[in-house]
């Protein structure tokens, strides 16, 4: 649990379980972690059902936003989805990019890749593919993507700086990303940080909002914009699984904020020869 590999192994184990769970179980928990709540139907995920390209078989009720809705995808674009799960964001991206676009989903859980490939085959899409791989080392060549999207995945990765460097590498000059993720304002209680279920549930792996934006900026991205932000309220029956009543009261009285944010940023033009910069 204390090593990066240990955290990755934990997430892989949990998301293998999620791949075979029903959608209702996933949506009634923290990113499908299994800590089901009776107070709400979905804690973080937004409603995809009205988006063109939505596929019910590919919607596991995970995520914390709608990055594809804000991703400014155009016809013919090459789009990479990091942590593609069963393929929902990929299929929505394909509906925008069209038959001449190229959609690549990347996930490091074999069960998710299998599920996504089955869904793509059912839909008959020959320009959507799913690759097994770690998003700290994205399995594509450099400067290939017009757009990169991700939905509630980077918070699960121990080395977020490495992921942003990989995103930068994979994007074409002037390419951009739209990523939905979970961030914090204020310090999460130690008891939450130490609970494996909460880590796999996207909360304990989150970092401070300012630090998150700082990583994007230090990587070299420009035009950083928060496209959407909403507070995440964790119901008492979930908090009660990890904290005492006294701890819950203290948590609620604190200034801690847990937020879902959708962030946009652009890779700047790369100068290949003197005079080519705008």
Secondary structure, DSSP 8 states (H G I E B T S, - for coil): --SHHHHHHHHHHHHHHHHHS-HHHHHTSSTTSS---SS-S-SS----TTSTT--GGG--S--SS-HHHHS---TT-EEEEET-TTSHHHHHHHHHH-TTSEEEEEES-HHHHHHHHHHHHHHT-SSEEEEE--TTS-SS-TT-EEEEEEES-GGG-S-HHHHHHHHHHHEEEEEEEEEEEEEEES---HHHHT-HHHHHTTSTT-EEHHHHHHHHHHHT-EEEEEEEEEE----HHHHTTTS-HHHHHHHHHS--EEEEEEEEEE------STT---
